[in-house]
Amino acid sequence: MPASDEAQASFRSRFERPLFILSAPRSGSTLLFETLAQSPDLATIGGESHRVIEGVPGLSMPERGWRSNRLLADDATPQVAEQLAAAFYARLRGRDGNPIPGRARMLEKTPKNALRVPFLDAVWPDAEFIFLYRDVRETLASMIEAWQSGYFRTYPRLPGWAGPPWSLLLVPGWEKLSGLPLPEIVARQWATTLEMLVADLAGLPAKRVRALSYSDFLADPAAVVGKLANSVGIGWDRALGGELPVSKTTVSKPAPDKWRRWEAEIEAVMPIVAGADSRARQFAEDRAA
């Protein structure tokens, strides 16, 4: 490898098969992340990477004209990829809270990354991805709750947006959602995300993609995590009880039928999400870990 290429790869070479959890927003990815972060073989930056990624020159929303959070392979120039890897590596910590001295197996979870698979694949060609599927009705309810709560305002002053302060990830075509009722905004936000995520993951080698169901994860955490850990090649030495702790991003107390608080609104938008949901469920079954 030429010296110039070695310099460009200096930080990316410190990562070994990074592991990205991908899902629609409010699908349980925080709980899965917090659980897997207990592995002795994984390192994390401790939370989501919004500022890390959008802090790289050229990747912020103002610089990109507020188009969306979508990033493609062409966006991963050698300079961008190196700066991103350096920013992640500087923040990586093991489960004991200490910096990583050498090569690291990073675990990462940021909902916006559901729109960035081609970009992440270009930065880390050996990356592996975990697709987490949650029942669409439960997810839509949680997304509506997130928008209403005010805790998830990612772009509160989005130029040209006439709706409530923009929350969660910014999908391509967001401009067309201006003025729509919140349940329809959320439904189209979910459908756009899942359509792109499933298509992008389907284009990768099957050995680099695992999928699991959020309901299965909740029903038997020990079995699901044990199987997943074995599948992605990480050690696991923690006992998991039958019930997991509430994740740090929970808005209100979890309950099996909580989504029914918005049942009428969700049923009205089901035609918007039905096709994407069918494809997402089938993909999750086909790539089950």
C-alpha positions as CSV (number, residue, x, y, z in Angstrom):
1,M,0.0,0.0,0.0
2,P,1.4,3.4,-0.9
3,A,2.3,5.7,2.0
4,S,-0.5,8.1,1.1
5,D,-3.0,5.3,1.3
6,E,-1.7,4.1,4.6
7,A,-2.1,7.7,6.0
8,Q,-5.7,7.8,4.8
9,A,-6.4,4.4,6.4
10,S,-4.7,5.1,9.7
11,F,-7.9,5.4,11.8
12,R,-10.2,3.2,9.7
13,S,-7.6,0.4,10.2
14,R,-8.2,0.6,13.9
15,F,-11.7,-0.7,13.5
16,E,-12.5,-4.4,13.1
17,R,-15.9,-5.4,11.7
18,P,-17.9,-2.5,13.3
19,L,-21.4,-3.5,14.3
20,F,-24.3,-1.2,13.5
21,I,-27.8,-1.6,14.9
22,L,-30.3,-0.3,12.3
23,S,-34.0,0.3,12.6
24,A,-36.8,2.8,12.3
25,P,-36.9,5.3,15.1
26,R,-38.5,4.2,18.3
27,S,-38.1,0.5,17.5
28,G,-36.2,-0.6,20.6
29,S,-32.7,0.0,19.3
30,T,-31.6,1.8,22.4
31,L,-32.5,-1.1,24.6
32,L,-30.7,-3.5,22.3
33,F,-27.7,-1.2,22.2
34,E,-27.5,-0.9,26.0
35,T,-27.7,-4.7,26.3
36,L,-25.1,-5.6,23.7
37,A,-22.7,-2.9,25.0
38,Q,-22.2,-5.2,28.0
39,S,-20.1,-7.5,25.8
40,P,-16.5,-7.6,26.8
41,D,-15.6,-7.5,23.1
42,L,-17.4,-4.3,22.1
43,A,-16.6,-0.6,22.4
44,T,-19.1,2.3,22.1
45,I,-19.1,6.1,22.2
46,G,-21.7,5.8,25.0
47,G,-24.7,7.0,23.0
48,E,-25.8,8.2,19.6
49,S,-23.5,9.7,17.1
50,H,-25.6,12.6,15.7
51,R,-22.9,15.3,16.5
52,V,-20.0,13.0,15.6
53,I,-21.3,12.3,12.1
54,E,-22.8,15.7,11.4
55,G,-19.7,17.4,12.9
56,V,-17.6,16.1,10.0
57,P,-17.1,18.9,7.4
58,G,-19.5,18.4,4.5
59,L,-22.0,16.2,6.5
60,S,-23.9,18.8,8.4
61,M,-27.5,19.6,7.3
62,P,-26.8,23.3,6.5
63,E,-23.8,22.3,4.3
64,R,-26.0,19.7,2.6
65,G,-28.8,22.1,1.9
66,W,-31.2,20.4,4.4
67,R,-31.8,17.6,1.9
68,S,-32.1,14.8,4.4
69,N,-30.0,12.5,6.6
70,R,-29.5,10.2,3.6
71,L,-25.8,9.6,2.9
72,L,-24.4,7.5,-0.1
73,A,-21.1,5.9,-0.9
74,D,-20.0,9.0,-2.9
75,D,-20.2,11.0,0.4
76,A,-17.5,8.8,1.9
77,T,-14.5,10.5,0.4
78,P,-11.2,9.4,1.8
79,Q,-10.9,12.6,3.8
80,V,-14.4,12.3,5.2
81,A,-14.0,8.6,6.0
82,E,-10.7,9.3,7.9
83,Q,-12.1,12.2,9.8
84,L,-15.2,10.2,10.8
85,A,-13.2,7.2,11.9
86,A,-10.8,9.5,13.9
87,A,-13.8,11.1,15.6
88,F,-15.4,7.8,16.6
89,Y,-12.1,6.2,17.7
90,A,-11.3,9.1,20.0
91,R,-14.6,8.6,21.9
92,L,-14.6,4.8,22.0
93,R,-14.7,3.2,25.4
94,G,-15.0,-0.4,26.6
95,R,-17.7,-1.6,28.9
96,D,-15.4,-0.6,31.8
97,G,-15.3,3.0,30.6
98,N,-11.7,2.9,29.6
99,P,-10.3,3.9,26.2
100,I,-9.5,1.2,23.7
101,P,-5.7,0.7,23.3
102,G,-5.7,-1.0,19.9
103,R,-8.1,-2.2,17.3
104,A,-11.7,-2.0,18.3
105,R,-15.0,-3.8,17.5
106,M,-17.3,-0.8,17.6
107,L,-21.0,-1.1,18.4
108,E,-23.0,1.9,17.1
109,K,-26.6,2.9,17.1
110,T,-28.1,6.1,15.8
111,P,-31.6,6.0,14.1
112,K,-30.5,8.3,11.3
113,N,-28.0,5.6,10.2
114,A,-31.0,3.7,8.8
115,L,-30.7,6.1,5.8
116,R,-26.9,5.8,5.6
117,V,-26.1,2.2,4.9
118,P,-24.3,2.8,1.5
119,F,-22.2,5.5,3.3
120,L,-21.3,3.3,6.3
121,D,-20.5,0.4,3.9
122,A,-18.1,2.6,2.0
123,V,-16.3,3.8,5.1
124,W,-16.1,0.3,6.7
125,P,-16.4,-2.4,4.0
126,D,-16.2,-5.1,6.7
127,A,-19.0,-3.6,8.8
128,E,-21.9,-5.8,9.9
129,F,-25.4,-4.7,10.4
130,I,-28.2,-5.8,12.8
131,F,-31.7,-5.0,11.5
132,L,-34.2,-4.7,14.4
133,Y,-37.8,-4.9,13.4
134,R,-40.6,-3.8,15.7
135,D,-44.4,-4.1,15.0
136,V,-45.4,-1.2,12.9
137,R,-48.3,-0.1,15.0
138,E,-46.2,0.0,18.2
139,T,-43.5,1.9,16.4
140,L,-45.9,4.5,14.9
141,A,-47.4,5.1,18.3
142,S,-44.0,5.6,19.9
143,M,-43.0,7.9,17.1
144,I,-46.1,10.0,17.5
145,E,-45.4,10.2,21.2
146,A,-41.8,11.2,20.5
147,W,-42.9,14.1,18.3
148,Q,-45.5,15.2,20.8
149,S,-43.1,15.0,23.8
150,G,-40.7,17.6,22.4
151,Y,-37.7,15.5,23.5
152,F,-36.6,14.4,20.1
153,R,-36.5,17.6,18.1
154,T,-33.6,17.1,15.8
155,Y,-34.1,20.1,13.5
156,P,-36.5,22.5,15.3
157,R,-35.8,25.4,12.8
158,L,-35.9,23.3,9.6
159,P,-36.0,25.9,6.8
160,G,-39.3,25.8,4.8
161,W,-41.0,23.4,7.3
162,A,-44.6,24.5,8.3
163,G,-45.4,21.6,10.6
164,P,-44.5,20.9,14.3
165,P,-40.8,21.1,15.2
166,W,-39.1,18.4,13.1
167,S,-38.3,15.4,15.2
168,L,-36.4,12.2,14.7
169,L,-34.6,11.5,11.4
170,L,-35.0,13.7,8.3
171,V,-36.2,11.6,5.4
172,P,-35.8,12.4,1.7
173,G,-38.9,14.1,0.5
174,W,-39.7,15.7,3.8
175,E,-40.8,18.9,2.1
176,K,-43.9,17.2,0.8
177,L,-45.0,16.4,4.3
178,S,-45.4,20.0,5.3
179,G,-48.9,20.8,6.6
180,L,-50.0,17.1,6.9
181,P,-51.5,15.8,10.2
182,L,-48.9,14.4,12.5
183,P,-49.9,10.7,12.2
184,E,-49.5,10.9,8.4
185,I,-46.1,12.7,8.7
186,V,-45.0,9.9,11.0
187,A,-46.3,7.2,8.8
188,R,-44.5,8.5,5.7
189,Q,-41.4,9.1,7.8
190,W,-41.5,5.4,8.8
191,A,-42.3,4.0,5.4
192,T,-39.6,6.0,3.6
193,T,-37.0,4.9,6.2
194,L,-37.9,1.2,6.0
195,E,-38.1,1.1,2.2
196,M,-34.6,2.5,1.9
197,L,-33.2,0.5,4.8
198,V,-34.4,-2.8,3.6
199,A,-33.4,-2.2,0.0
200,D,-29.9,-1.1,1.1
201,L,-29.4,-4.1,3.4
202,A,-30.7,-6.5,0.8
203,G,-27.9,-5.3,-1.5
204,L,-25.2,-6.4,0.9
205,P,-23.8,-9.9,1.3
206,A,-26.1,-11.9,3.5
207,K,-23.3,-12.8,5.9
208,R,-23.0,-9.2,6.9
209,V,-26.6,-8.7,7.9
210,R,-28.6,-10.2,10.8
211,A,-32.1,-9.4,11.8
212,L,-34.1,-9.9,14.9
213,S,-37.6,-9.1,16.2
214,Y,-38.0,-6.7,19.0
215,S,-40.9,-8.8,20.4
216,D,-38.7,-11.9,20.4
217,F,-35.9,-9.9,22.2
218,L,-38.3,-8.8,24.9
219,A,-39.8,-12.3,25.3
220,D,-36.5,-14.1,25.9
221,P,-33.6,-11.7,26.1
222,A,-31.0,-14.3,27.2
223,A,-31.8,-16.6,24.3
224,V,-31.9,-13.9,21.7
225,V,-28.8,-12.1,22.8
226,G,-26.9,-15.4,23.2
227,K,-27.7,-16.4,19.7
228,L,-26.9,-13.0,18.3
229,A,-23.6,-12.8,20.1
230,N,-22.6,-16.2,18.7
231,S,-23.7,-15.1,15.2
232,V,-21.6,-11.9,15.1
233,G,-18.7,-13.5,17.0
234,I,-18.6,-11.6,20.3
235,G,-18.2,-12.9,23.8
236,W,-21.0,-12.8,26.2
237,D,-20.6,-13.3,30.0
238,R,-23.5,-11.5,31.6
239,A,-26.7,-13.0,32.9
240,L,-29.9,-11.5,31.6
241,G,-33.1,-11.9,33.5
242,G,-36.5,-12.4,32.0
243,E,-37.3,-8.7,32.0
244,L,-34.9,-6.0,30.8
245,P,-34.6,-2.6,32.4
246,V,-36.3,0.4,30.8
247,S,-34.1,2.1,28.2
248,K,-32.9,5.7,28.8
249,T,-34.9,7.1,25.9
250,T,-38.3,5.7,27.1
251,V,-40.9,8.5,27.2
252,S,-43.7,6.8,29.1
253,K,-44.1,3.5,30.9
254,P,-44.0,0.5,28.5
255,A,-47.2,-1.6,28.1
256,P,-48.1,-4.2,25.6
257,D,-51.1,-2.3,24.2
258,K,-49.9,1.2,24.7
259,W,-50.2,1.9,21.0
260,R,-53.9,1.7,21.3
261,R,-53.9,5.2,22.7
262,W,-53.5,6.2,19.1
263,E,-55.4,3.3,17.5
264,A,-57.8,5.3,15.4
265,E,-55.0,7.5,14.0
266,I,-52.7,4.5,13.3
267,E,-55.4,2.5,11.6
268,A,-56.1,5.4,9.3
269,V,-52.5,5.5,8.1
270,M,-52.0,1.8,7.7
271,P,-52.4,1.9,3.9
272,I,-49.4,4.2,3.8
273,V,-47.1,1.8,5.6
274,A,-48.6,-1.6,4.6
275,G,-46.3,-2.3,1.7
276,A,-43.1,-1.3,3.4
277,D,-44.1,-3.2,6.5
278,S,-44.7,-6.4,4.6
279,R,-41.3,-6.2,2.9
280,A,-39.6,-5.4,6.3
281,R,-41.2,-8.3,8.1
282,Q,-40.3,-10.7,5.3
283,F,-36.7,-9.4,5.3
284,A,-36.5,-9.8,9.1
285,E,-37.6,-13.4,8.8
286,D,-35.2,-14.2,6.0
287,R,-32.2,-12.8,7.8
288,A,-33.1,-13.8,11.3
289,A,-30.0,-14.2,13.5
